[in-house]
């Protein structure tokens, strides 16, 4: 079991002072902003089309699940009369 950890050395991480932590957060958000500027955002028409696909898909799936529930309920009431 100890063979799995061969070559792994635990090195203590030096504690950072508060100003370096704040600088780290600033750097992180700056890099996030840079990456977001590289993104290709959808056009308004693409966004509307994608939203419609999702809405229609959800409605179809909900109708299918509702239909299956209704059919199974009728079958169970036939098999197990109350």
Jmol script that loads the backbone (N, CA, C; Angstrom):
load data "model"
ATOM      1  N   UNK A   1       0.826  -1.193   0.000  1.00  0.00           N
ATOM      2  CA  UNK A   1       0.000   0.000   0.000  1.00  0.00           C
ATOM      3  C   UNK A   1       0.870   1.256   0.000  1.00  0.00           C
ATOM      4  N   UNK A   2       1.986   1.224   0.737  1.00  0.00           N
ATOM      5  CA  UNK A   2       2.867   2.380   0.791  1.00  0.00           C
ATOM      6  C   UNK A   2       3.572   2.619  -0.532  1.00  0.00           C
ATOM      7  N   UNK A   3       3.652   1.599  -1.391  1.00  0.00           N
ATOM      8  CA  UNK A   3       4.315   1.752  -2.679  1.00  0.00           C
ATOM      9  C   UNK A   3       3.592   2.753  -3.577  1.00  0.00           C
ATOM     10  N   UNK A   4       2.303   2.967  -3.324  1.00  0.00           N
ATOM     11  CA  UNK A   4       1.546   3.896  -4.152  1.00  0.00           C
ATOM     12  C   UNK A   4       2.039   5.327  -3.988  1.00  0.00           C
ATOM     13  N   UNK A   5       2.606   5.655  -2.845  1.00  0.00           N
ATOM     14  CA  UNK A   5       3.005   7.021  -2.557  1.00  0.00           C
ATOM     15  C   UNK A   5       4.498   7.253  -2.726  1.00  0.00           C
ATOM     16  N   UNK A   6       5.192   6.335  -3.353  1.00  0.00           N
ATOM     17  CA  UNK A   6       6.628   6.482  -3.543  1.00  0.00           C
ATOM     18  C   UNK A   6       6.916   7.710  -4.394  1.00  0.00           C
ATOM     19  N   UNK A   7       7.866   8.499  -3.957  1.00  0.00           N
ATOM     20  CA  UNK A   7       8.257   9.670  -4.727  1.00  0.00           C
ATOM     21  C   UNK A   7       7.497  10.925  -4.377  1.00  0.00           C
ATOM     22  N   UNK A   8       6.511  10.819  -3.497  1.00  0.00           N
ATOM     23  CA  UNK A   8       5.738  11.995  -3.115  1.00  0.00           C
ATOM     24  C   UNK A   8       6.368  12.588  -1.870  1.00  0.00           C
ATOM     25  N   UNK A   9       6.701  13.851  -1.937  1.00  0.00           N
ATOM     26  CA  UNK A   9       7.303  14.524  -0.797  1.00  0.00           C
ATOM     27  C   UNK A   9       6.414  15.688  -0.394  1.00  0.00           C
ATOM     28  N   UNK A  10       6.023  15.714   0.855  1.00  0.00           N
ATOM     29  CA  UNK A  10       5.195  16.803   1.350  1.00  0.00           C
ATOM     30  C   UNK A  10       6.096  17.951   1.774  1.00  0.00           C
ATOM     31  N   UNK A  11       5.857  19.093   1.185  1.00  0.00           N
ATOM     32  CA  UNK A  11       6.660  20.278   1.478  1.00  0.00           C
ATOM     33  C   UNK A  11       5.738  21.295   2.131  1.00  0.00           C
ATOM     34  N   UNK A  12       6.123  21.848   3.269  1.00  0.00           N
ATOM     35  CA  UNK A  12       5.258  22.844   3.906  1.00  0.00           C
ATOM     36  C   UNK A  12       5.130  24.089   3.035  1.00  0.00           C
ATOM     37  N   UNK A  13       3.906  24.577   2.937  1.00  0.00           N
ATOM     38  CA  UNK A  13       3.631  25.775   2.147  1.00  0.00           C
ATOM     39  C   UNK A  13       3.810  26.986   3.047  1.00  0.00           C
ATOM     40  N   UNK A  14       4.648  27.934   2.651  1.00  0.00           N
ATOM     41  CA  UNK A  14       4.835  29.110   3.508  1.00  0.00           C
ATOM     42  C   UNK A  14       3.553  29.925   3.587  1.00  0.00           C
ATOM     43  N   UNK A  15       3.300  30.450   4.789  1.00  0.00           N
ATOM     44  CA  UNK A  15       2.103  31.278   4.971  1.00  0.00           C
ATOM     45  C   UNK A  15       2.300  32.603   4.256  1.00  0.00           C
ATOM     46  N   UNK A  16       1.233  33.053   3.604  1.00  0.00           N
ATOM     47  CA  UNK A  16       1.275  34.337   2.915  1.00  0.00           C
ATOM     48  C   UNK A  16       0.686  35.396   3.830  1.00  0.00           C
ATOM     49  N   UNK A  17       1.222  36.597   3.732  1.00  0.00           N
ATOM     50  CA  UNK A  17       0.614  37.674   4.500  1.00  0.00           C
ATOM     51  C   UNK A  17      -0.626  38.166   3.759  1.00  0.00           C
ATOM     52  N   UNK A  18      -1.406  38.999   4.416  1.00  0.00           N
ATOM     53  CA  UNK A  18      -2.699  39.420   3.881  1.00  0.00           C
ATOM     54  C   UNK A  18      -2.562  40.174   2.564  1.00  0.00           C
ATOM     55  N   UNK A  19      -1.553  41.000   2.402  1.00  0.00           N
ATOM     56  CA  UNK A  19      -1.426  41.791   1.180  1.00  0.00           C
ATOM     57  C   UNK A  19      -1.117  40.891  -0.021  1.00  0.00           C
ATOM     58  N   UNK A  20      -0.357  39.805   0.178  1.00  0.00           N
ATOM     59  CA  UNK A  20      -0.085  38.918  -0.951  1.00  0.00           C
ATOM     60  C   UNK A  20      -1.329  38.123  -1.318  1.00  0.00           C
ATOM     61  N   UNK A  21      -2.177  37.814  -0.326  1.00  0.00           N
ATOM     62  CA  UNK A  21      -3.436  37.128  -0.634  1.00  0.00           C
ATOM     63  C   UNK A  21      -4.346  38.050  -1.450  1.00  0.00           C
ATOM     64  N   UNK A  22      -4.423  39.305  -1.046  1.00  0.00           N
ATOM     65  CA  UNK A  22      -5.255  40.267  -1.777  1.00  0.00           C
ATOM     66  C   UNK A  22      -4.725  40.436  -3.198  1.00  0.00           C
ATOM     67  N   UNK A  23      -3.416  40.505  -3.348  1.00  0.00           N
ATOM     68  CA  UNK A  23      -2.823  40.620  -4.683  1.00  0.00           C
ATOM     69  C   UNK A  23      -3.133  39.380  -5.516  1.00  0.00           C
ATOM     70  N   UNK A  24      -3.153  38.212  -4.862  1.00  0.00           N
ATOM     71  CA  UNK A  24      -3.503  36.984  -5.564  1.00  0.00           C
ATOM     72  C   UNK A  24      -4.925  37.026  -6.094  1.00  0.00           C
ATOM     73  N   UNK A  25      -5.861  37.539  -5.273  1.00  0.00           N
ATOM     74  CA  UNK A  25      -7.248  37.685  -5.726  1.00  0.00           C
ATOM     75  C   UNK A  25      -7.337  38.658  -6.886  1.00  0.00           C
ATOM     76  N   UNK A  26      -6.616  39.768  -6.802  1.00  0.00           N
ATOM     77  CA  UNK A  26      -6.636  40.751  -7.885  1.00  0.00           C
ATOM     78  C   UNK A  26      -6.114  40.127  -9.180  1.00  0.00           C
ATOM     79  N   UNK A  27      -5.015  39.382  -9.078  1.00  0.00           N
ATOM     80  CA  UNK A  27      -4.457  38.733 -10.264  1.00  0.00           C
ATOM     81  C   UNK A  27      -5.443  37.734 -10.850  1.00  0.00           C
ATOM     82  N   UNK A  28      -6.105  36.972  -9.976  1.00  0.00           N
ATOM     83  CA  UNK A  28      -7.080  35.985 -10.445  1.00  0.00           C
ATOM     84  C   UNK A  28      -8.185  36.648 -11.248  1.00  0.00           C
ATOM     85  N   UNK A  29      -8.788  37.706 -10.696  1.00  0.00           N
ATOM     86  CA  UNK A  29      -9.901  38.358 -11.385  1.00  0.00           C
ATOM     87  C   UNK A  29      -9.422  39.070 -12.656  1.00  0.00           C
ATOM     88  N   UNK A  30      -8.211  39.569 -12.651  1.00  0.00           N
ATOM     89  CA  UNK A  30      -7.663  40.174 -13.865  1.00  0.00           C
ATOM     90  C   UNK A  30      -7.522  39.113 -14.966  1.00  0.00           C
ATOM     91  N   UNK A  31      -7.023  37.928 -14.597  1.00  0.00           N
ATOM     92  CA  UNK A  31      -6.866  36.858 -15.579  1.00  0.00           C
ATOM     93  C   UNK A  31      -8.216  36.336 -16.057  1.00  0.00           C
ATOM     94  N   UNK A  32      -9.203  36.311 -15.162  1.00  0.00           N
ATOM     95  CA  UNK A  32     -10.557  35.901 -15.565  1.00  0.00           C
ATOM     96  C   UNK A  32     -11.094  36.875 -16.606  1.00  0.00           C
ATOM     97  N   UNK A  33     -10.902  38.181 -16.370  1.00  0.00           N
ATOM     98  CA  UNK A  33     -11.345  39.191 -17.335  1.00  0.00           C
ATOM     99  C   UNK A  33     -10.664  39.023 -18.682  1.00  0.00           C
ATOM    100  N   UNK A  34      -9.364  38.717 -18.674  1.00  0.00           N
ATOM    101  CA  UNK A  34      -8.642  38.507 -19.931  1.00  0.00           C
ATOM    102  C   UNK A  34      -9.204  37.309 -20.682  1.00  0.00           C
ATOM    103  N   UNK A  35      -9.489  36.230 -19.974  1.00  0.00           N
ATOM    104  CA  UNK A  35     -10.022  35.040 -20.624  1.00  0.00           C
ATOM    105  C   UNK A  35     -11.432  35.295 -21.174  1.00  0.00           C
ATOM    106  N   UNK A  36     -12.242  36.055 -20.442  1.00  0.00           N
ATOM    107  CA  UNK A  36     -13.598  36.349 -20.915  1.00  0.00           C
ATOM    108  C   UNK A  36     -13.572  37.211 -22.181  1.00  0.00           C
ATOM    109  N   UNK A  37     -12.564  38.071 -22.310  1.00  0.00           N
ATOM    110  CA  UNK A  37     -12.456  38.877 -23.530  1.00  0.00           C
ATOM    111  C   UNK A  37     -12.077  38.014 -24.738  1.00  0.00           C
ATOM    112  N   UNK A  38     -11.470  36.866 -24.511  1.00  0.00           N
ATOM    113  CA  UNK A  38     -11.092  35.967 -25.601  1.00  0.00           C
ATOM    114  C   UNK A  38     -12.277  35.148 -26.098  1.00  0.00           C
ATOM    115  N   UNK A  39     -13.347  35.065 -25.294  1.00  0.00           N
ATOM    116  CA  UNK A  39     -14.501  34.239 -25.645  1.00  0.00           C
ATOM    117  C   UNK A  39     -15.241  34.811 -26.847  1.00  0.00           C
ATOM    118  N   UNK A  40     -15.817  33.923 -27.615  1.00  0.00           N
ATOM    119  CA  UNK A  40     -16.691  34.335 -28.718  1.00  0.00           C
ATOM    120  C   UNK A  40     -18.117  34.162 -28.215  1.00  0.00           C
ATOM    121  N   UNK A  41     -18.794  35.279 -28.003  1.00  0.00           N
ATOM    122  CA  UNK A  41     -20.137  35.242 -27.444  1.00  0.00           C
ATOM    123  C   UNK A  41     -21.152  35.052 -28.564  1.00  0.00           C
ATOM    124  N   UNK A  42     -22.280  34.378 -28.274  1.00  0.00           N
ATOM    125  CA  UNK A  42     -23.297  34.169 -29.317  1.00  0.00           C
ATOM    126  C   UNK A  42     -23.986  35.478 -29.673  1.00  0.00           C
ATOM    127  N   UNK A  43     -24.443  35.521 -30.919  1.00  0.00           N
ATOM    128  CA  UNK A  43     -25.223  36.683 -31.341  1.00  0.00           C
ATOM    129  C   UNK A  43     -26.620  36.585 -30.720  1.00  0.00           C
ATOM    130  N   UNK A  44     -27.390  37.650 -30.848  1.00  0.00           N
ATOM    131  CA  UNK A  44     -28.731  37.655 -30.276  1.00  0.00           C
ATOM    132  C   UNK A  44     -29.589  36.557 -30.896  1.00  0.00           C
ATOM    133  N   UNK A  45     -29.489  36.394 -32.229  1.00  0.00           N
ATOM    134  CA  UNK A  45     -30.286  35.364 -32.899  1.00  0.00           C
ATOM    135  C   UNK A  45     -29.876  33.958 -32.460  1.00  0.00           C
ATOM    136  N   UNK A  46     -28.563  33.718 -32.323  1.00  0.00           N
ATOM    137  CA  UNK A  46     -28.100  32.405 -31.868  1.00  0.00           C
ATOM    138  C   UNK A  46     -28.601  32.118 -30.451  1.00  0.00           C
ATOM    139  N   UNK A  47     -28.587  33.136 -29.611  1.00  0.00           N
ATOM    140  CA  UNK A  47     -29.044  32.973 -28.238  1.00  0.00           C
ATOM    141  C   UNK A  47     -30.534  32.659 -28.193  1.00  0.00           C
ATOM    142  N   UNK A  48     -31.314  33.349 -29.003  1.00  0.00           N
ATOM    143  CA  UNK A  48     -32.759  33.112 -29.045  1.00  0.00           C
ATOM    144  C   UNK A  48     -33.042  31.709 -29.566  1.00  0.00           C
ATOM    145  N   UNK A  49     -32.349  31.297 -30.629  1.00  0.00           N
ATOM    146  CA  UNK A  49     -32.559  29.949 -31.173  1.00  0.00           C
ATOM    147  C   UNK A  49     -32.197  28.877 -30.152  1.00  0.00           C
ATOM    148  N   UNK A  50     -31.081  29.040 -29.479  1.00  0.00           N
ATOM    149  CA  UNK A  50     -30.659  28.050 -28.484  1.00  0.00           C
ATOM    150  C   UNK A  50     -31.655  27.992 -27.323  1.00  0.00           C
ATOM    151  N   UNK A  51     -32.145  29.141 -26.907  1.00  0.00           N
ATOM    152  CA  UNK A  51     -33.115  29.177 -25.824  1.00  0.00           C
ATOM    153  C   UNK A  51     -34.402  28.480 -26.228  1.00  0.00           C
ATOM    154  N   UNK A  52     -34.839  28.698 -27.459  1.00  0.00           N
ATOM    155  CA  UNK A  52     -36.057  28.045 -27.935  1.00  0.00           C
ATOM    156  C   UNK A  52     -35.875  26.532 -28.001  1.00  0.00           C
ATOM    157  N   UNK A  53     -34.717  26.067 -28.419  1.00  0.00           N
ATOM    158  CA  UNK A  53     -34.452  24.626 -28.466  1.00  0.00           C
ATOM    159  C   UNK A  53     -34.553  24.040 -27.063  1.00  0.00           C
ATOM    160  N   UNK A  54     -33.985  24.728 -26.084  1.00  0.00           N
ATOM    161  CA  UNK A  54     -34.022  24.234 -24.710  1.00  0.00           C
ATOM    162  C   UNK A  54     -35.456  24.222 -24.183  1.00  0.00           C
ATOM    163  N   UNK A  55     -36.202  25.302 -24.415  1.00  0.00           N
ATOM    164  CA  UNK A  55     -37.574  25.386 -23.912  1.00  0.00           C
ATOM    165  C   UNK A  55     -38.441  24.305 -24.539  1.00  0.00           C
ATOM    166  N   UNK A  56     -38.344  24.127 -25.846  1.00  0.00           N
ATOM    167  CA  UNK A  56     -39.150  23.107 -26.532  1.00  0.00           C
ATOM    168  C   UNK A  56     -38.746  21.715 -26.053  1.00  0.00           C
ATOM    169  N   UNK A  57     -37.462  21.473 -25.884  1.00  0.00           N
ATOM    170  CA  UNK A  57     -36.999  20.164 -25.413  1.00  0.00           C
ATOM    171  C   UNK A  57     -37.533  19.866 -24.015  1.00  0.00           C
ATOM    172  N   UNK A  58     -37.500  20.854 -23.139  1.00  0.00           N
ATOM    173  CA  UNK A  58     -37.997  20.657 -21.780  1.00  0.00           C
ATOM    174  C   UNK A  58     -39.499  20.389 -21.796  1.00  0.00           C
ATOM    175  N   UNK A  59     -40.237  21.126 -22.617  1.00  0.00           N
ATOM    176  CA  UNK A  59     -41.686  20.901 -22.699  1.00  0.00           C
ATOM    177  C   UNK A  59     -42.004  19.510 -23.241  1.00  0.00           C
ATOM    178  N   UNK A  60     -41.277  19.073 -24.265  1.00  0.00           N
ATOM    179  CA  UNK A  60     -41.503  17.730 -24.808  1.00  0.00           C
ATOM    180  C   UNK A  60     -41.179  16.649 -23.780  1.00  0.00           C
ATOM    181  N   UNK A  61     -40.085  16.820 -23.072  1.00  0.00           N
ATOM    182  CA  UNK A  61     -39.716  15.848 -22.052  1.00  0.00           C
ATOM    183  C   UNK A  61     -40.740  15.828 -20.917  1.00  0.00           C
ATOM    184  N   UNK A  62     -41.220  16.997 -20.521  1.00  0.00           N
ATOM    185  CA  UNK A  62     -42.236  17.063 -19.462  1.00  0.00           C
ATOM    186  C   UNK A  62     -43.525  16.382 -19.915  1.00  0.00           C
ATOM    187  N   UNK A  63     -43.909  16.591 -21.162  1.00  0.00           N
ATOM    188  CA  UNK A  63     -45.114  15.939 -21.684  1.00  0.00           C
ATOM    189  C   UNK A  63     -44.935  14.427 -21.713  1.00  0.00           C
ATOM    190  N   UNK A  64     -43.761  13.956 -22.121  1.00  0.00           N
ATOM    191  CA  UNK A  64     -43.490  12.524 -22.169  1.00  0.00           C
ATOM    192  C   UNK A  64     -43.531  11.904 -20.779  1.00  0.00           C
ATOM    193  N   UNK A  65     -42.898  12.563 -19.809  1.00  0.00           N
ATOM    194  CA  UNK A  65     -42.898  12.041 -18.437  1.00  0.00           C
ATOM    195  C   UNK A  65     -44.316  12.059 -17.871  1.00  0.00           C
ATOM    196  N   UNK A  66     -45.074  13.113 -18.134  1.00  0.00           N
ATOM    197  CA  UNK A  66     -46.462  13.181 -17.678  1.00  0.00           C
ATOM    198  C   UNK A  66     -47.317  12.086 -18.296  1.00  0.00           C
ATOM    199  N   UNK A  67     -47.120  11.824 -19.583  1.00  0.00           N
ATOM    200  CA  UNK A  67     -47.865  10.760 -20.259  1.00  0.00           C
ATOM    201  C   UNK A  67     -47.523   9.396 -19.657  1.00  0.00           C
ATOM    202  N   UNK A  68     -46.227   9.144 -19.451  1.00  0.00           N
ATOM    203  CA  UNK A  68     -45.810   7.870 -18.852  1.00  0.00           C
ATOM    204  C   UNK A  68     -46.389   7.716 -17.451  1.00  0.00           C
ATOM    205  N   UNK A  69     -46.394   8.781 -16.684  1.00  0.00           N
ATOM    206  CA  UNK A  69     -46.958   8.748 -15.340  1.00  0.00           C
ATOM    207  C   UNK A  69     -48.441   8.426 -15.393  1.00  0.00           C
ATOM    208  N   UNK A  70     -49.156   9.048 -16.308  1.00  0.00           N
ATOM    209  CA  UNK A  70     -50.588   8.813 -16.445  1.00  0.00           C
ATOM    210  C   UNK A  70     -50.868   7.356 -16.823  1.00  0.00           C
ATOM    211  N   UNK A  71     -50.125   6.834 -17.800  1.00  0.00           N
ATOM    212  CA  UNK A  71     -50.340   5.452 -18.251  1.00  0.00           C
ATOM    213  C   UNK A  71     -50.017   4.476 -17.130  1.00  0.00           C
ATOM    214  N   UNK A  72     -48.896   4.662 -16.450  1.00  0.00           N
ATOM    215  CA  UNK A  72     -48.532   3.756 -15.363  1.00  0.00           C
ATOM    216  C   UNK A  72     -49.528   3.830 -14.204  1.00  0.00           C
ATOM    217  N   UNK A  73     -50.065   5.020 -13.942  1.00  0.00           N
ATOM    218  CA  UNK A  73     -51.067   5.161 -12.902  1.00  0.00           C
ATOM    219  C   UNK A  73     -52.322   4.362 -13.264  1.00  0.00           C
ATOM    220  N   UNK A  74     -52.759   4.443 -14.523  1.00  0.00           N
ATOM    221  CA  UNK A  74     -53.939   3.697 -14.967  1.00  0.00           C
ATOM    222  C   UNK A  74     -53.687   2.189 -14.885  1.00  0.00           C
ATOM    223  N   UNK A  75     -52.490   1.748 -15.261  1.00  0.00           N
ATOM    224  CA  UNK A  75     -52.158   0.319 -15.190  1.00  0.00           C
ATOM    225  C   UNK A  75     -52.177  -0.154 -13.743  1.00  0.00           C
ATOM    226  N   UNK A  76     -51.579   0.606 -12.838  1.00  0.00           N
ATOM    227  CA  UNK A  76     -51.547   0.213 -11.429  1.00  0.00           C
ATOM    228  C   UNK A  76     -52.943   0.207 -10.817  1.00  0.00           C
ATOM    229  N   UNK A  77     -53.782   1.144 -11.186  1.00  0.00           N
ATOM    230  CA  UNK A  77     -55.161   1.149 -10.660  1.00  0.00           C
ATOM    231  C   UNK A  77     -55.960  -0.034 -11.201  1.00  0.00           C
ATOM    232  N   UNK A  78     -55.630  -0.505 -12.386  1.00  0.00           N
ATOM    233  CA  UNK A  78     -56.293  -1.671 -12.951  1.00  0.00           C
ATOM    234  C   UNK A  78     -55.799  -2.935 -12.240  1.00  0.00           C
ATOM    235  N   UNK A  79     -54.492  -3.017 -11.997  1.00  0.00           N
ATOM    236  CA  UNK A  79     -53.915  -4.198 -11.372  1.00  0.00           C
ATOM    237  C   UNK A  79     -54.245  -4.243  -9.873  1.00  0.00           C
ATOM    238  N   UNK A  80     -54.191  -3.109  -9.214  1.00  0.00           N
ATOM    239  CA  UNK A  80     -54.450  -3.034  -7.764  1.00  0.00           C
ATOM    240  C   UNK A  80     -55.657  -2.108  -7.555  1.00  0.00           C
ATOM    241  N   UNK A  81     -56.866  -2.686  -7.595  1.00  0.00           N
ATOM    242  CA  UNK A  81     -58.043  -1.831  -7.406  1.00  0.00           C
ATOM    243  C   UNK A  81     -58.116  -1.337  -5.943  1.00  0.00           C
ATOM    244  N   UNK A  82     -58.611  -0.122  -5.794  1.00  0.00           N
ATOM    245  CA  UNK A  82     -58.676   0.442  -4.441  1.00  0.00           C
ATOM    246  C   UNK A  82     -60.018   0.231  -3.791  1.00  0.00           C
TER     247      UNK A  82
END
end "model"
wireframe off; spacefill off
backbone 0.3
color backbone group
